[in-house]
Structure formats: structure tokens, C-alpha cells
Amino acid sequence: VAAVAAQLKQVQAALAEAMKAAHHVTRIKLVNNRIVVAAMEPRAALGAYDAERDHYTLYTASQGVHGMRNNIALHSLKIPVEKLRVITEDVGGGFGMKTFVYPEYPLVLFASKMLGRPVKWVGDRSDSFVTDSQGRDHVTEAALALDKDGKILAVEVDTIANLGAYQSQFGPFIPSLAPRGMHVGVYVVPAMYNHVRAVYTNTVPVDAYRGAGRPEASYVIERLMEKAAKEVGLTPAELRKRNFVPQSAMPFNAPPSLPFDSGNFEFNLDDAMKRADYDGFEARRAAAAKDGKLRGIGISYYVERTAAGMADYARIAVDGADGMVHVWTGQQTNGQGHETVWTQLISSRLGVDAEKIKVHLGDSDILPGGAGTGGSKALYLANGAMADASDKLIEKGREIAANELEAAKADIEYRGADGQPVFAVAGTDKTIDLFAVARIAATQANLGELAGDGEYKQDKNTFPNGAHICEVEIDADTGQFRIVKFTAVDDFGQIINPLIVAGQVHGGIVQGLGQAMGEHALYDAAGQLVTGSFMDYWMPRADDVPSFDVSYNEFPALSNELGVKGAGEAGTVGAPAAFINAVIDALKPYGIEEIDMPVTPLKLWQIIDGGRKAAE
């Protein structure tokens, strides 16, 4: 405690010194509005108790069966984890919310034991609004100190985070440790101080929601950068470029700035500006003004730190009888397309056609553990575990192949990387098929099935990043607005499946824009949720957004074999600030410097109408 107190005192002293020395300080107050998760599939659970075995089975939609099993067994039912099996099949969206244990899950298990029969509970949409964890809900005051050349000296952040009526599973972690260091963005920042106060209110608990603390942090620094640029007379792009961590400094490690191992932020921003025709914007603004429209353009350069410091597991088994390769990992798809990518990876390692690979997910009895889905970590963790499992499987197969081909094990090679699922004697055409080896293994009691069990732990984070540019047009008579164009240039490291990445980016951007454009969980003074159904809670529709211009610059991560950086939450991290910055730019004639999410047509009309009346 004494060491922490001393370090805190040092940080506060450095901040005070930087603020005192600053040529300019930009200050801002932001509301990061509360939102409902609104997954496509509401929660449900089915519990079954086997009295003969004294064993429970739970079927539910989750983001990871092992975490669910451990929490329910150890903390709710007070039983050994071996006494509970959790099964999750297809999941209709999770976004963080389906990570957590809700009261209905242990209750159906308990009720099944009491009644001697399976018990099912299915929530409806109204249940989701008032029982699922919700997201965001911060009030933040922040300051950015600059020297005379526009270089950042310090960032100060003070946040009040609403946890709801009681603590959810990761509730206090989300506003405090989840975004640690993220308030400095992609910039060189000598001093940073982040003060978080968590409060309880008579509202639904708040927990992880797509991005989980990182969108909130990115929104703070990118709103600060946009406002500061205008105050000191620089373009938003120029201020960012003066403060980017340069590619030449990679790998970079100078706290409180983030420890980037790769990236080229200026290149990405220039690319995005070119694709968005940023230089031609003023002409478009002038043309819109002739039609009674207000145009604005906004930049957001986001960064996300993906999860690390945990292990994942995999099992790969070859079935010679049905000619299939069966794969299990500790991840849990929630609609992201894991099965497709895992199939690609196994096919490239074992040389087996994709139609002969079956990916299984969501059974806590198969693997000793699993990291589950969340934190944009699935690809590098699952790949590491599958690589270990496939290496062990191949090693086991080499022993059998050596015996069958009458050669030394040292002379046996596996040619899967060349697209041939065969073991061969090096330098010869003597081979034996992978599935033939599996059939032999199945006949030998000491070998059993041809399978490998893998484990992988990654200690280093990855840092997906990118430039988002949003262009909006507002009808000055009605306040109605539309997004004219949205450009995203992302660095996700090496991309394995571009179509799946595009789907993740599109969905993430829409969720970020949804919060900025209209989503808002509102409570009255008595704690009653006013927006308790889709009749009152606005959700983005397809025609509320344009066709996105999404592209990638691949700067491989150094922290994992594939060189990948997570992509699942990035769109949600970058989109809100780009949109709000664009709206404020459009309202420049009315002297507007701040506007809180969500931005609605009514809010815009009131601003514009108020400006007209003030000018009369």
C-alpha cells in the first residue's frame, strides 16, 4: 500500500508540474450514455440434475462454458467443478453481457434437483431490458495540456462510473483497470492521471459491453484532441500527427504511453483522409449550405488493447472411420465466425480439406479450461492452443507411421503444410495417409485415438488501431441528419479472413454509432426504466448508416505467431468520437463546442433554433 501511495504521489506531482508548464490546457466534460445490450437472442437456461451421479448439467447461451461452470459451481452451488457440466451451442449475440452468471442459471439447477426433473427458463425481451447487464454510463471531466508547439504534456481524467444497484461480475474492473493507460491513445504522453469513482445507483448493473472500457477511454482522448486542435489553431489531423508515437520508435515502451510493438499511425490517418477526400470537404460544405444543410467532418484515431495473460486450450482428434478431423477450443462463438477461421487454420496445418474438419464449441467436459470469448483475443489464443495440439498429434502420428513405413521416426515428416495430409519417409515417395494412421491408432490399446491436446498462454497484448472519419449532413430546418460517408482504415496486423474481419468492423461501427445517434437507457427519479422496450428505446437500422468504406493496412503484431491483432471490438471503439466530432464541426456556425451522446434530431433542432433566436 505504501508503495502504491508513493507512486500515486509521484504521478500527481508530474501532472501538476505539466499543467503548470502548459502553454494551453483544453478542458472538457463528457457524458458516456448508458445503453442496453439488446442481443438478438434473449437469455435462457435449462438445468438437469442426475441424482444417481449427483451431477448437474446446464444448457445456456454463454461466452465461455468454463468460466460459467467455475463461477456457478464454486460460488453458487458450492460444489466441485467436476459436478457441473455447462453446454453452450449457437449463441445469438453476447457483446460481453452473456459472460456473466445470472440468478436464473443456478436456480434452474437447484430447482431440477428439488423437483427431480429438468427445469427450463426462457427470458423475453422485457426481461432483457431490466435484468441483463447494461453498458457505459460515465460522467467524465478531462484536461489535455499542450506546450507551445502543440506537443502533449499531460492528460488528466476524472470519471464517475455508475455500477448500478449492485456489483456485476466485472463491474468495477470496466471503468478502472480494463481501460488502464488507454486514455493516452496512440500519442506520446509524458504524464497521465486517471481518477475513477464508482457509484451505486438504483439502476440495472453495468458491466462489459463491446469494448469494455476501451471505447469510453478512446472517446475521452479523441474528443480532447479534436477540441484542442480548434482552440490552438491547428487542424485536427496536424495536432494528432505532432503527437503520434512514430513508427520509427516501434517497439515502443515509454509509460504512460502504451507499449506498441508495431504500427504506423500517421500512414493510416493519411490513407483514411485520402479515401474520405478530406481535402475536398470544404467545397462539399459550401455546396450543402446552398441547400440549407450543415455539413461536418470528424476524425477519431482509436486504439484498443486486447486481452492477454490467460491460457486457452484445444483438442484435435482424427477419426479414421468417418474421415473427419474434430477440433475443440476454449473459445465460444457468438456469431463471429470462429468455426470458419479455425477450419482455415487447421486445414493449413494438417493439409486436410475444409469439408473434413468439424469444429466443436461449448462443452466444459471436453477441455480442462478455456478463455472464452471477450477482449478480442480469440484468434491468437485459439491458434496457439491448436498449434500445440496439432504438433502433439503429428508427433504421435510419426511414431505409428515410422512403424508402418519401416523407417526411423527421425526420418518421418508430415507434409500437411504442403497441402498433403500424409506422413512420409523424407526424400522418398513412401507415404501413409493421416486417416490411415488414425485407423491404426484406434486398433492399438496403448494408443487409442490419434489426438493431441494443446495449451497456449499469451502474456502480451495486441493493439489494433485505426483512423475513422465521419461526414454528416444536418437539415437546418428540422434537425434531421444523415451520415454521408464513413471511412475506416484499420490495422489488425495480419488478416486471416478479410470477409469475417469486415463483418466485425461493420457491426462494431454500427454499435458505436448506435450509442452516439440515439440509444439511451433512461430512468426516472424513482429508478423506473423509461426506455424499457423497443417502443421507446431507439436502435439503429440498416438505412440509418451508409455503406462503409473499410480498408486495412497490415502491420503484423510481434506478440504472436500469426502476427494478428484483435478485430472484434475495434469499430465500437472508434466510431462514437468520429461521429460526435463531425456533428460539432457541422454546428460550428452556432458556436457549439460540446454535445453529449446521443445526438437526436430534436437536440439538433433545439440548438439550431436557439442559435437563430439569439441572432434575431
C-alpha positions as CSV (number, residue, x, y, z in Angstrom):
1,V,0.0,0.0,0.0
2,A,2.8,2.4,0.9
3,A,4.5,1.7,-2.5
4,V,1.2,2.4,-4.4
5,A,0.7,5.6,-2.4
6,A,4.2,6.8,-3.2
7,Q,3.8,6.1,-6.9
8,L,0.4,7.9,-6.9
9,K,2.1,10.9,-5.3
10,Q,4.8,10.9,-8.0
11,V,2.1,10.7,-10.7
12,Q,0.1,13.6,-9.2
13,A,3.3,15.7,-8.9
14,A,4.2,15.1,-12.5
15,L,0.7,16.0,-13.6
16,A,0.7,19.2,-11.5
17,E,4.1,20.2,-13.0
18,A,3.0,19.6,-16.5
19,M,-0.2,21.5,-16.1
20,K,1.7,24.4,-14.6
21,A,4.2,24.4,-17.5
22,A,1.5,24.1,-20.2
23,H,1.1,26.8,-22.9
24,H,-2.5,25.7,-23.3
25,V,-4.9,23.4,-21.5
26,T,-8.1,22.1,-23.1
27,R,-10.9,21.0,-20.7
28,I,-14.0,19.0,-21.5
29,K,-16.9,17.4,-19.7
30,L,-18.4,14.3,-21.3
31,V,-21.4,12.0,-20.7
32,N,-20.9,8.5,-22.0
33,N,-24.6,7.5,-22.0
34,R,-26.0,4.2,-20.7
35,I,-27.1,1.7,-23.3
36,V,-29.0,-1.6,-23.4
37,V,-27.1,-4.6,-24.8
38,A,-30.1,-5.9,-26.8
39,A,-28.5,-9.1,-28.1
40,M,-30.6,-10.7,-30.8
41,E,-31.3,-13.8,-28.6
42,P,-32.6,-13.2,-25.1
43,R,-31.1,-15.3,-22.3
44,A,-32.4,-18.8,-21.5
45,A,-31.3,-21.7,-19.3
46,L,-32.1,-25.4,-18.9
47,G,-30.9,-27.3,-15.9
48,A,-30.9,-31.0,-15.3
49,Y,-29.8,-32.9,-12.2
50,D,-28.7,-36.6,-12.2
51,A,-29.4,-37.9,-8.7
52,E,-27.6,-41.2,-9.4
53,R,-24.4,-39.4,-10.2
54,D,-25.0,-36.3,-8.1
55,H,-24.2,-34.3,-11.1
56,Y,-25.7,-31.2,-12.8
57,T,-25.9,-30.1,-16.4
58,L,-26.7,-26.6,-17.5
59,Y,-27.5,-25.6,-21.1
60,T,-27.3,-21.9,-21.7
61,A,-26.0,-19.3,-24.1
62,S,-22.7,-18.1,-22.8
63,Q,-19.4,-16.5,-23.8
64,G,-17.4,-19.4,-22.3
65,V,-18.5,-22.5,-20.6
66,H,-15.6,-22.9,-18.3
67,G,-15.9,-19.6,-16.6
68,M,-19.6,-20.1,-16.3
69,R,-19.1,-23.6,-14.8
70,N,-16.5,-22.4,-12.3
71,N,-18.5,-19.5,-11.0
72,I,-21.7,-21.4,-10.6
73,A,-20.1,-24.5,-9.1
74,L,-17.8,-22.7,-6.7
75,H,-19.7,-19.6,-5.7
76,S,-23.4,-20.5,-6.1
77,L,-23.9,-24.3,-5.7
78,K,-20.7,-24.8,-3.6
79,I,-19.8,-28.0,-5.3
80,P,-16.7,-29.3,-7.0
81,V,-16.4,-28.1,-10.7
82,E,-16.4,-31.7,-11.8
83,K,-20.0,-32.0,-10.6
84,L,-21.3,-29.4,-13.1
85,R,-21.2,-29.6,-16.9
86,V,-22.1,-26.5,-18.9
87,I,-23.0,-26.7,-22.6
88,T,-23.4,-23.8,-25.0
89,E,-24.3,-24.3,-28.6
90,D,-25.1,-21.4,-31.1
91,V,-25.4,-18.0,-29.4
92,G,-27.4,-15.1,-30.8
93,G,-25.0,-12.3,-29.8
94,G,-23.3,-11.8,-26.5
95,F,-21.3,-8.5,-26.5
96,G,-19.9,-9.1,-23.0
97,M,-23.3,-9.5,-21.4
98,K,-23.5,-13.3,-21.8
99,T,-20.2,-13.8,-19.9
100,F,-21.9,-13.4,-16.6
101,V,-23.8,-15.6,-14.2
102,Y,-27.4,-14.5,-13.7
103,P,-29.6,-15.7,-10.9
104,E,-31.7,-17.9,-13.2
105,Y,-28.8,-20.2,-14.0
106,P,-28.1,-21.7,-10.6
107,L,-31.8,-21.5,-9.8
108,V,-32.8,-23.9,-12.7
109,L,-30.1,-26.3,-11.4
110,F,-31.4,-26.1,-7.9
111,A,-35.0,-26.5,-8.9
112,S,-34.1,-29.5,-11.0
113,K,-32.6,-31.2,-8.0
114,M,-35.6,-30.3,-5.9
115,L,-38.2,-31.4,-8.4
116,G,-36.4,-34.4,-9.9
117,R,-36.8,-33.3,-13.5
118,P,-35.2,-30.8,-15.9
119,V,-36.2,-27.2,-15.4
120,K,-36.2,-24.6,-18.2
121,W,-36.4,-20.8,-18.0
122,V,-36.6,-18.6,-21.1
123,G,-36.5,-14.8,-20.8
124,D,-38.3,-12.5,-23.1
125,R,-37.3,-9.1,-24.4
126,S,-38.8,-7.3,-21.5
127,D,-36.7,-9.4,-19.1
128,S,-33.6,-8.5,-21.1
129,F,-34.2,-4.8,-20.6
130,V,-34.4,-5.0,-16.9
131,T,-32.2,-8.0,-16.0
132,D,-29.3,-8.1,-18.5
133,S,-26.3,-6.1,-17.6
134,Q,-26.1,-2.7,-19.4
135,G,-23.2,-0.7,-20.7
136,R,-21.2,2.6,-20.3
137,D,-22.8,5.3,-18.1
138,H,-19.9,7.5,-17.2
139,V,-19.6,11.2,-16.5
140,T,-16.1,12.4,-17.2
141,E,-14.1,15.6,-16.8
142,A,-10.8,15.7,-18.6
143,A,-7.9,18.0,-19.4
144,L,-5.2,18.0,-22.1
145,A,-2.1,20.1,-21.5
146,L,0.0,21.2,-24.6
147,D,3.3,23.1,-25.0
148,K,3.7,26.0,-27.4
149,D,4.4,23.6,-30.2
150,G,1.3,21.6,-29.7
151,K,3.0,18.7,-28.1
152,I,1.1,16.9,-25.3
153,L,2.5,17.4,-21.8
154,A,-0.2,15.6,-19.8
155,V,-3.7,14.1,-19.8
156,E,-5.9,14.2,-16.7
157,V,-9.2,12.3,-16.4
158,D,-11.7,12.2,-13.6
159,T,-14.7,9.8,-14.1
160,I,-17.7,8.9,-12.1
161,A,-18.8,5.4,-13.2
162,N,-22.3,4.1,-12.5
163,L,-22.2,0.5,-11.4
164,G,-25.9,0.2,-11.0
165,A,-27.7,-1.2,-7.9
166,Y,-25.2,-3.9,-7.1
167,Q,-21.9,-5.2,-8.4
168,S,-21.9,-7.3,-11.5
169,Q,-19.1,-9.8,-12.3
170,F,-16.6,-7.4,-13.8
171,G,-18.4,-4.1,-12.9
172,P,-15.7,-2.2,-11.1
173,F,-13.0,-3.5,-13.5
174,I,-14.6,-2.0,-16.6
175,P,-14.1,1.7,-15.8
176,S,-10.8,1.3,-13.9
177,L,-8.4,-1.5,-14.9
178,A,-9.9,-2.5,-18.3
179,P,-9.0,0.8,-19.9
180,R,-5.8,1.4,-17.9
181,G,-3.5,3.5,-20.0
182,M,-6.0,3.8,-22.9
183,H,-6.7,7.5,-22.2
184,V,-3.4,8.4,-23.8
185,G,-4.5,6.8,-27.1
186,V,-1.8,6.5,-29.8
187,Y,0.1,9.5,-28.6
188,V,3.4,10.2,-26.8
189,V,2.2,11.4,-23.4
190,P,4.7,12.2,-20.6
191,A,2.2,12.3,-17.8
192,M,-1.3,10.9,-17.2
193,Y,-3.6,10.7,-14.2
194,N,-6.9,8.8,-14.3
195,H,-9.2,9.1,-11.2
196,V,-12.2,6.8,-11.2
197,R,-15.0,6.9,-8.6
198,A,-17.5,4.1,-8.9
199,V,-21.0,4.7,-7.5
200,Y,-24.1,2.6,-6.8
201,T,-27.5,3.8,-8.1
202,N,-31.0,2.3,-8.2
203,T,-30.5,1.1,-11.8
204,V,-29.6,-2.2,-13.6
205,P,-26.0,-3.2,-13.0
206,V,-23.4,-2.1,-15.5
207,D,-20.7,-4.4,-16.9
208,A,-18.7,-5.2,-20.0
209,Y,-20.3,-4.1,-23.3
210,R,-18.4,-4.5,-26.6
211,G,-15.1,-2.8,-26.0
212,A,-15.5,-2.8,-22.2
213,G,-13.9,0.4,-21.0
214,R,-11.8,1.0,-24.1
215,P,-14.5,2.8,-26.1
216,E,-15.1,5.1,-23.1
217,A,-11.3,5.9,-22.9
218,S,-10.9,6.5,-26.6
219,Y,-13.9,8.8,-26.6
220,V,-12.3,11.0,-24.0
221,I,-8.9,11.4,-25.7
222,E,-10.3,11.8,-29.2
223,R,-12.8,14.4,-28.1
224,L,-10.0,16.2,-26.3
225,M,-7.7,16.1,-29.4
226,E,-10.4,17.5,-31.6
227,K,-11.4,20.3,-29.3
228,A,-7.7,21.2,-28.5
229,A,-6.9,21.4,-32.2
230,K,-9.5,24.1,-32.8
231,E,-8.5,26.0,-29.7
232,V,-4.8,26.2,-30.7
233,G,-5.5,26.9,-34.3
234,L,-4.3,23.6,-35.8
235,T,-6.2,21.2,-37.9
236,P,-7.3,18.0,-36.1
237,A,-5.0,15.9,-38.3
238,E,-2.0,18.1,-37.7
239,L,-2.3,18.0,-33.9
240,R,-2.6,14.3,-34.0
241,K,0.4,13.9,-36.3
242,R,2.5,16.0,-34.0
243,N,1.8,13.6,-31.1
244,F,1.6,10.2,-32.7
245,V,4.0,7.5,-31.5
246,P,6.2,7.3,-34.7
247,Q,6.7,4.0,-36.5
248,S,10.5,4.6,-36.1
249,A,10.1,4.3,-32.4
250,M,8.5,0.8,-32.6
251,P,8.6,-1.3,-30.5
252,F,7.7,1.5,-28.1
253,N,7.8,1.3,-24.3
254,A,7.6,4.7,-22.5
255,P,4.8,4.7,-19.9
256,P,2.3,6.1,-19.6
257,S,2.1,5.8,-23.4
258,L,1.1,2.3,-24.5
259,P,3.7,-0.4,-25.3
260,F,3.1,-0.7,-29.0
261,D,5.1,-3.4,-30.8
262,S,4.1,-2.3,-34.4
263,G,2.0,0.2,-36.3
264,N,2.2,3.3,-38.4
265,F,-0.5,5.7,-37.2
266,E,0.4,8.6,-39.5
267,F,0.3,6.4,-42.6
268,N,-3.2,5.1,-41.6
269,L,-4.5,8.6,-41.0
270,D,-3.2,9.9,-44.3
271,D,-4.7,6.9,-46.0
272,A,-8.1,7.5,-44.4
273,M,-8.1,11.2,-45.3
274,K,-7.3,10.4,-48.9
275,R,-10.1,7.8,-49.1
276,A,-12.5,10.2,-47.4
277,D,-11.5,13.1,-49.8
278,Y,-10.8,15.1,-46.7
279,D,-9.2,17.9,-48.7
280,G,-12.3,18.3,-50.8
281,F,-14.6,18.6,-47.8
282,E,-14.9,22.4,-47.6
283,A,-16.2,22.5,-51.2
284,R,-18.9,19.9,-50.1
285,R,-19.7,22.0,-47.0
286,A,-20.3,25.1,-49.2
287,A,-22.5,23.2,-51.6
288,A,-24.6,21.8,-48.8
289,A,-25.0,25.2,-47.3
290,K,-26.6,26.4,-50.5
291,D,-29.3,23.7,-50.0
292,G,-29.9,24.8,-46.3
293,K,-27.8,21.9,-44.9
294,L,-25.0,21.9,-42.4
295,R,-22.0,19.6,-43.2
296,G,-19.4,18.5,-40.7
297,I,-16.4,16.1,-40.7
298,G,-14.8,14.4,-37.8
299,I,-11.7,12.3,-37.1
300,S,-11.1,9.7,-34.5
301,Y,-7.9,7.7,-34.2
302,Y,-8.6,4.8,-31.9
303,V,-6.5,2.1,-30.3
304,E,-7.6,-0.9,-28.4
305,R,-5.6,-3.1,-26.0
306,T,-6.8,-6.7,-26.4
307,A,-6.9,-9.3,-23.6
308,A,-3.8,-11.3,-22.6
309,G,-2.3,-13.0,-19.6
310,M,-4.6,-16.1,-19.8
311,A,-4.4,-19.6,-21.1
312,D,-6.6,-21.3,-23.7
313,Y,-6.9,-25.0,-24.6
314,A,-7.6,-27.1,-27.6
315,R,-8.1,-30.7,-28.6
316,I,-7.7,-32.1,-32.1
317,A,-8.8,-35.7,-32.9
318,V,-8.6,-37.6,-36.2
319,D,-11.4,-40.1,-36.8
320,G,-10.2,-42.7,-39.3
321,A,-13.6,-44.3,-39.5
322,D,-15.6,-41.2,-40.7
323,G,-12.6,-39.4,-42.3
324,M,-13.0,-36.3,-40.2
325,V,-10.8,-34.1,-38.0
326,H,-12.6,-32.9,-34.9
327,V,-11.5,-29.7,-33.2
328,W,-12.4,-28.3,-29.8
329,T,-11.2,-25.0,-28.4
330,G,-11.9,-23.0,-25.2
331,Q,-13.3,-20.1,-27.2
332,Q,-17.1,-19.7,-27.8
333,T,-18.5,-18.3,-30.9
334,N,-21.3,-15.7,-30.5
335,G,-21.7,-15.3,-34.2
336,Q,-18.2,-14.1,-35.1
337,G,-17.4,-17.0,-37.4
338,H,-14.9,-18.8,-35.3
339,E,-15.7,-22.1,-36.9
340,T,-14.7,-20.8,-40.3
341,V,-11.3,-19.4,-39.2
342,W,-10.5,-22.4,-37.0
343,T,-11.2,-24.6,-40.1
344,Q,-8.8,-22.4,-42.2
345,L,-6.0,-22.7,-39.6
346,I,-6.4,-26.5,-39.1
347,S,-6.6,-27.0,-42.9
348,S,-3.4,-25.1,-43.4
349,R,-1.6,-27.0,-40.7
350,L,-2.8,-30.6,-41.4
351,G,-3.4,-30.2,-45.1
352,V,-6.9,-31.6,-44.7
353,D,-9.8,-30.3,-46.9
354,A,-12.1,-27.9,-45.1
355,E,-15.2,-30.2,-45.5
356,K,-13.3,-32.9,-43.5
357,I,-12.9,-30.6,-40.5
358,K,-15.6,-30.3,-37.8
359,V,-15.2,-27.6,-35.1
360,H,-17.0,-28.1,-31.8
361,L,-17.5,-25.4,-29.2
362,G,-19.1,-25.1,-25.8
363,D,-18.8,-28.2,-23.7
364,S,-17.0,-27.8,-20.3
365,D,-16.3,-31.6,-20.1
366,I,-14.1,-31.8,-23.2
367,L,-11.2,-29.4,-22.2
368,P,-9.6,-28.6,-18.8
369,G,-10.3,-24.9,-19.3
370,G,-11.0,-22.2,-21.8
371,A,-10.6,-18.4,-22.1
372,G,-14.0,-17.8,-23.6
373,T,-15.0,-15.0,-25.9
374,G,-14.3,-11.4,-24.9
375,G,-11.5,-8.9,-25.2
376,S,-10.8,-9.6,-28.9
377,K,-8.3,-12.3,-28.1
378,A,-9.9,-15.4,-29.7
379,L,-7.8,-15.8,-32.8
380,Y,-4.3,-15.7,-31.3
381,L,-5.2,-17.7,-28.2
382,A,-7.1,-20.4,-30.1
383,N,-4.4,-20.6,-32.8
384,G,-1.7,-21.1,-30.2
385,A,-3.6,-23.8,-28.5
386,M,-4.5,-25.5,-31.8
387,A,-0.9,-25.3,-33.0
388,D,0.3,-27.1,-29.8
389,A,-2.4,-29.7,-30.2
390,S,-1.6,-30.4,-33.8
391,D,2.1,-30.6,-33.1
392,K,1.4,-33.3,-30.5
393,L,-1.0,-35.1,-32.8
394,I,1.6,-35.1,-35.6
395,E,4.3,-36.3,-33.2
396,K,2.1,-39.2,-32.1
397,G,1.3,-40.0,-35.8
398,R,5.0,-40.1,-36.7
399,E,5.6,-43.0,-34.3
400,I,2.9,-45.0,-36.0
401,A,4.0,-44.0,-39.5
402,A,7.6,-45.0,-38.7
403,N,6.5,-48.5,-37.7
404,E,4.2,-48.9,-40.8
405,L,6.7,-47.5,-43.3
406,E,9.6,-49.4,-41.7
407,A,11.7,-46.3,-41.1
408,A,13.2,-44.4,-38.1
409,K,10.9,-41.9,-36.5
410,A,13.6,-39.3,-37.2
411,D,13.1,-39.9,-40.9
412,I,9.3,-39.3,-40.9
413,E,8.0,-36.0,-41.9
414,Y,4.4,-34.7,-42.1
415,R,3.5,-32.8,-45.3
416,G,0.4,-31.0,-44.1
417,A,1.9,-27.6,-44.7
418,D,2.3,-28.6,-48.4
419,G,-1.4,-29.5,-48.6
420,Q,-0.8,-33.2,-48.3
421,P,-2.2,-34.9,-45.2
422,V,0.3,-37.7,-45.3
423,F,3.3,-38.9,-43.3
424,A,6.3,-39.7,-45.5
425,V,9.8,-41.0,-45.3
426,A,11.9,-38.0,-46.1
427,G,13.3,-37.9,-49.6
428,T,11.1,-40.8,-50.8
429,D,7.6,-41.3,-52.1
430,K,6.8,-43.7,-49.3
431,T,3.7,-42.3,-47.6
432,I,0.8,-43.2,-45.3
433,D,-2.4,-41.1,-45.1
434,L,-3.3,-39.3,-41.9
435,F,-6.6,-41.1,-41.7
436,A,-5.0,-44.5,-42.2
437,V,-2.7,-43.7,-39.3
438,A,-5.8,-42.8,-37.2
439,R,-7.4,-46.2,-38.0
440,I,-4.2,-48.0,-36.9
441,A,-4.1,-46.0,-33.7
442,A,-7.7,-46.9,-32.9
443,T,-6.8,-50.6,-33.0
444,Q,-4.0,-50.3,-30.5
445,A,-4.9,-50.2,-26.9
446,N,-1.8,-48.3,-25.9
447,L,-2.5,-45.6,-28.4
448,G,-6.3,-45.2,-28.6
449,E,-7.3,-42.3,-30.8
450,L,-5.0,-40.2,-32.8
451,A,-5.4,-36.9,-30.9
452,G,-3.5,-34.0,-29.4
453,D,-4.2,-31.8,-26.5
454,G,-2.8,-28.2,-26.6
455,E,-2.4,-25.3,-24.3
456,Y,-1.3,-21.7,-25.0
457,K,-0.8,-18.6,-23.0
458,Q,0.0,-15.2,-24.3
459,D,1.2,-12.6,-21.9
460,K,1.5,-9.6,-24.3
461,N,-1.5,-7.6,-25.5
462,T,-2.1,-6.6,-29.1
463,F,-3.0,-3.1,-30.1
464,P,-5.4,-2.9,-33.1
465,N,-5.8,0.7,-34.2
466,G,-7.1,2.9,-37.0
467,A,-8.4,6.1,-38.3
468,H,-12.2,6.7,-38.6
469,I,-13.5,9.7,-40.5
470,C,-17.2,10.5,-40.4
471,E,-19.0,13.1,-42.6
472,V,-22.5,14.2,-41.6
473,E,-25.2,16.4,-43.0
474,I,-27.9,18.2,-40.9
475,D,-31.1,19.7,-42.2
476,A,-31.1,23.1,-40.5
477,D,-34.9,23.4,-40.6
478,T,-35.7,20.0,-39.0
479,G,-32.6,18.8,-37.2
480,Q,-32.7,15.6,-39.2
481,F,-29.3,14.3,-40.0
482,R,-27.6,11.6,-42.1
483,I,-24.2,10.1,-42.3
484,V,-23.0,10.9,-45.8
485,K,-19.8,8.8,-45.6
486,F,-17.9,6.8,-43.0
487,T,-14.3,5.8,-43.7
488,A,-12.3,3.3,-41.6
489,V,-8.7,2.4,-42.2
490,D,-7.7,-0.2,-39.6
491,D,-4.5,-2.0,-38.7
492,F,-5.4,-5.5,-37.4
493,G,-2.0,-7.0,-38.1
494,Q,-2.0,-10.0,-40.4
495,I,-5.6,-10.6,-41.6
496,I,-6.6,-14.3,-41.9
497,N,-10.2,-13.9,-43.3
498,P,-11.0,-10.5,-44.8
499,L,-14.7,-11.1,-45.0
500,I,-15.1,-12.0,-41.4
501,V,-13.0,-9.0,-40.4
502,A,-15.2,-6.8,-42.5
503,G,-18.3,-8.2,-40.7
504,Q,-16.8,-7.5,-37.3
505,V,-15.8,-3.9,-38.3
506,H,-19.2,-3.1,-39.8
507,G,-21.1,-4.5,-36.8
508,G,-18.8,-2.7,-34.4
509,I,-19.1,0.7,-36.2
510,V,-22.9,0.4,-36.1
511,Q,-22.9,-0.4,-32.4
512,G,-20.7,2.6,-31.8
513,L,-22.9,4.9,-34.0
514,G,-26.0,3.5,-32.3
515,Q,-24.9,4.8,-29.0
516,A,-23.9,8.2,-30.5
517,M,-27.1,8.6,-32.6
518,G,-29.9,7.5,-30.3
519,E,-29.5,4.6,-28.0
520,H,-30.1,5.7,-24.4
521,A,-31.3,3.8,-21.3
522,L,-33.3,6.4,-19.3
523,Y,-34.5,6.0,-15.8
524,D,-36.9,8.3,-13.9
525,A,-36.3,9.7,-10.5
526,A,-37.8,6.6,-8.8
527,G,-35.5,4.3,-10.7
528,Q,-38.0,3.1,-13.2
529,L,-36.6,2.3,-16.6
530,V,-38.5,4.5,-19.0
531,T,-37.0,3.1,-22.2
532,G,-37.9,-0.5,-21.3
533,S,-38.8,-1.8,-24.8
534,F,-38.1,-1.2,-28.4
535,M,-41.2,1.0,-28.5
536,D,-39.1,3.6,-26.5
537,Y,-35.5,2.5,-26.9
538,W,-34.1,3.6,-30.2
539,M,-32.0,1.1,-32.2
540,P,-30.0,1.7,-35.4
541,R,-31.4,0.3,-38.6
542,A,-29.7,-0.5,-41.8
543,D,-30.9,2.7,-43.5
544,D,-29.5,4.9,-40.7
545,V,-25.9,4.3,-41.9
546,P,-24.2,4.4,-45.2
547,S,-22.2,1.7,-46.9
548,F,-18.9,1.9,-45.0
549,D,-15.6,2.4,-46.8
550,V,-13.4,-0.1,-44.8
551,S,-9.8,-1.0,-45.7
552,Y,-6.8,-2.3,-43.9
553,N,-3.1,-1.7,-43.6
554,E,-1.4,-4.7,-42.1
555,F,1.5,-4.1,-39.7
556,P,1.9,-7.6,-38.0
557,A,2.0,-7.9,-34.3
558,L,5.2,-9.2,-32.8
559,S,3.4,-10.9,-29.9
560,N,2.0,-14.0,-31.6
561,E,2.8,-16.5,-34.3
562,L,0.2,-15.2,-36.8
563,G,1.0,-11.5,-36.3
564,V,-2.7,-10.8,-35.7
565,K,-4.3,-8.1,-33.7
566,G,-7.9,-8.5,-32.4
567,A,-10.7,-7.0,-34.5
568,G,-13.9,-7.8,-32.7
569,E,-14.4,-4.6,-30.8
570,A,-12.4,-2.0,-32.8
571,G,-15.4,-0.5,-34.7
572,T,-17.2,0.3,-31.4
573,V,-14.0,1.9,-30.0
574,G,-13.5,4.4,-32.9
575,A,-17.0,5.3,-34.2
576,P,-18.6,7.4,-31.5
577,A,-15.9,10.1,-31.3
578,A,-15.7,10.4,-35.1
579,F,-19.5,10.9,-35.3
580,I,-19.7,13.4,-32.5
581,N,-16.6,15.4,-33.8
582,A,-18.4,15.6,-37.2
583,V,-21.6,16.9,-35.6
584,I,-19.8,19.5,-33.6
585,D,-18.0,20.6,-36.8
586,A,-21.3,20.9,-38.6
587,L,-22.6,23.1,-35.8
588,K,-19.6,25.4,-35.9
589,P,-21.8,28.4,-37.1
590,Y,-23.6,28.2,-33.8
591,G,-20.5,28.2,-31.6
592,I,-21.1,24.7,-30.3
593,E,-18.0,23.1,-28.7
594,E,-19.6,20.2,-26.9
595,I,-22.6,18.0,-27.3
596,D,-23.4,14.8,-25.4
597,M,-24.4,11.5,-26.8
598,P,-26.9,10.6,-28.0
599,V,-27.4,13.2,-30.7
600,T,-31.0,13.2,-31.8
601,P,-32.8,15.4,-34.4
602,L,-34.7,17.2,-31.6
603,K,-31.5,18.0,-29.8
604,L,-30.0,19.4,-33.0
605,W,-33.1,21.4,-33.9
606,Q,-33.2,23.0,-30.4
607,I,-29.5,24.0,-30.8
608,I,-30.1,25.5,-34.3
609,D,-33.4,27.1,-33.4
610,G,-31.8,28.6,-30.3
611,G,-29.0,30.0,-32.3
612,R,-31.4,31.6,-34.8
613,K,-33.4,33.2,-32.0
614,A,-30.2,34.5,-30.3
615,A,-29.2,36.1,-33.6
616,E,-32.5,37.9,-34.1
